[in-house]
């Protein structure tokens, strides 16, 4: 559940006269089906809904959205209130409205789904951090937050981490305070990785090398991997420099032809 707070103040004009008027309106609505009585009840208790919405307002959540959710909870409470129960309507309405607000936070505002109990603890921790920071004039410690919400340090840390799942930021969003050349968040993260292309090229080359002889592969390896001259290669394999040059040209031509064959087949 959300952090315990003082009960909201009773609506203006509360007292025996107010209770009698409220009951008359409920009788007109529930027993007589008078829609105007329902509208009057909504108007009378709307300040209560507003007060509860403001209590659970977060910096990242528009107050107008919370007011709509709280108003929906108020309407549900009016529709479900049982006249036979010997309690004041406000005592029934408060948990109903708060339940609607908690459900809204739990189901509609989280960008990444986390367990319900962790969501609710995260909301309590978030609210406690704001209240303690205002009271202490500094950021509260994990121990102080835990004491305020009734949780141990490990749970508080987990709730603080879970708070990062509340809102997701698009990679296409403008990057605040960034360089002129970096216009979005995506521009500031990640690097160009050419390893994938190289891996694909190596796989392709290995397949092509199977089309040439072992001797030709050795010549290409000595020339392009070991950076040996044609004369040095000729001395190793026992041929002239011109023959080495001819071997290299013919081998490369065969590799190119083998590389073009799948493309030609696809075009056909």
Secondary structure by P-SEA (a helix, b strand, c coil): cccccccccccccccaaaaaaaaaaaaaacccccaaaaaaaaaaaaaaaaaaaaaaccccccaaaaaaaaaaaaaaaaaaccccccccaaaaaaaaaaaaaaaaaacccccccccaaaaaaaaaaaaaaaaaaaaacccccaaaaaaaacccaaaaaaaaaaccccbbbbcccccccccccccccccccccccaaaaaaaaaaaaaaaaaaccaaaaaaaaaaccccccaaaaaaaacccaaaaaaaaaaaaaaaaaaaaaaaaaaac
